[in-house]
Amino acid sequence: MERLLDVSQLEPCEPLQQTLSAVADLGEGDFLRVLHRRDPLPLYPLLEQAGFGWLTRAGSPGNYEIYIWRHTDLAAEAEVSSLTDGLC
Protein backbone atom coordinates (compact mmCIF):
# COMPACT_ATOMS: atom_id res chain seq x y z
CA MET A 1 0.00 0.00 0.00
CA GLU A 2 1.30 3.42 -0.92
CA ARG A 3 2.16 5.98 1.72
CA LEU A 4 2.75 9.49 0.42
CA LEU A 5 5.22 11.99 1.86
CA ASP A 6 5.58 15.43 0.26
CA VAL A 7 8.83 17.07 1.36
CA SER A 8 9.13 19.36 -1.65
CA GLN A 9 8.61 22.57 0.33
CA LEU A 10 10.75 21.69 3.36
CA GLU A 11 14.14 23.16 4.18
CA PRO A 12 17.24 20.96 4.48
CA CYS A 13 17.65 18.61 6.58
CA GLU A 14 13.90 18.12 7.13
CA PRO A 15 13.29 16.03 3.98
CA LEU A 16 15.98 13.54 4.97
CA GLN A 17 14.79 13.31 8.58
CA GLN A 18 11.11 12.95 7.68
CA THR A 19 11.83 10.34 5.01
CA LEU A 20 13.93 8.21 7.37
CA SER A 21 11.24 8.45 10.03
CA ALA A 22 8.51 7.45 7.56
CA VAL A 23 10.35 4.42 6.15
CA ALA A 24 10.94 3.10 9.66
CA ASP A 25 7.15 2.70 9.98
CA LEU A 26 6.61 0.77 6.73
CA GLY A 27 4.73 -2.48 7.23
CA GLU A 28 4.59 -5.58 5.06
CA GLY A 29 3.37 -4.65 1.58
CA ASP A 30 3.84 -0.92 2.18
CA PHE A 31 6.03 1.45 0.21
CA LEU A 32 6.70 5.15 0.52
CA ARG A 33 6.35 7.59 -2.37
CA VAL A 34 8.30 10.74 -1.61
CA LEU A 35 7.75 13.96 -3.55
CA HIS A 36 10.92 16.04 -3.53
CA ARG A 37 12.27 19.08 -5.37
CA ARG A 38 15.73 17.53 -5.84
CA ASP A 39 17.45 14.17 -6.10
CA PRO A 40 18.22 13.33 -2.43
CA LEU A 41 21.67 11.80 -2.97
CA PRO A 42 22.61 11.68 0.76
CA LEU A 43 19.52 9.55 1.42
CA TYR A 44 20.47 6.57 -0.74
CA PRO A 45 23.43 5.18 1.26
CA LEU A 46 21.34 5.44 4.43
CA LEU A 47 18.50 3.51 2.80
CA GLU A 48 20.91 0.85 1.58
CA GLN A 49 22.44 0.42 5.04
CA ALA A 50 18.97 0.10 6.57
CA GLY A 51 17.85 -2.57 4.08
CA PHE A 52 15.61 -0.58 1.77
CA GLY A 53 15.30 -0.57 -2.00
CA TRP A 54 14.36 2.54 -3.94
CA LEU A 55 13.62 3.90 -7.36
CA THR A 56 13.91 7.56 -8.28
CA ARG A 57 12.01 9.11 -11.16
CA ALA A 58 12.87 12.61 -12.32
CA GLY A 59 10.02 14.58 -13.79
CA SER A 60 10.04 18.20 -14.75
CA PRO A 61 12.82 20.32 -13.21
CA GLY A 62 12.39 20.40 -9.45
CA ASN A 63 10.08 17.38 -9.44
CA TYR A 64 11.33 14.00 -8.19
CA GLU A 65 9.44 10.92 -7.04
CA ILE A 66 11.31 8.45 -4.86
CA TYR A 67 9.70 5.07 -4.22
CA ILE A 68 11.07 3.25 -1.17
CA TRP A 69 10.32 -0.27 0.11
CA ARG A 70 11.92 -2.84 2.39
CA HIS A 71 14.41 -4.80 0.30
CA THR A 72 12.89 -8.12 1.43
CA ASP A 73 9.28 -7.06 0.70
CA LEU A 74 8.57 -8.58 -2.69
CA ALA A 75 4.90 -7.51 -2.65
CA ALA A 76 5.79 -3.84 -2.16
CA GLU A 77 8.52 -4.06 -4.81
CA ALA A 78 6.05 -5.62 -7.26
CA GLU A 79 3.53 -2.84 -6.63
CA VAL A 80 6.18 -0.17 -7.21
CA SER A 81 7.22 -1.98 -10.38
CA SER A 82 3.63 -1.97 -11.66
CA LEU A 83 3.30 1.76 -10.95
CA THR A 84 6.60 2.64 -12.61
CA ASP A 85 6.30 0.57 -15.77
CA GLY A 86 8.63 -2.14 -14.48
CA LEU A 87 11.59 0.15 -13.82
CA CYS A 88 12.64 -1.54 -10.59
Secondary structure, 3 states (H helix, E strand, C coil): CEEEEECCCCCCCHHHHHHHHHHHCCCCCCEEEEEECCCCCCHHHHHHHHCEEEEEEECCCCCEEEEEEECCCHHHHHHHHHHCCCCC
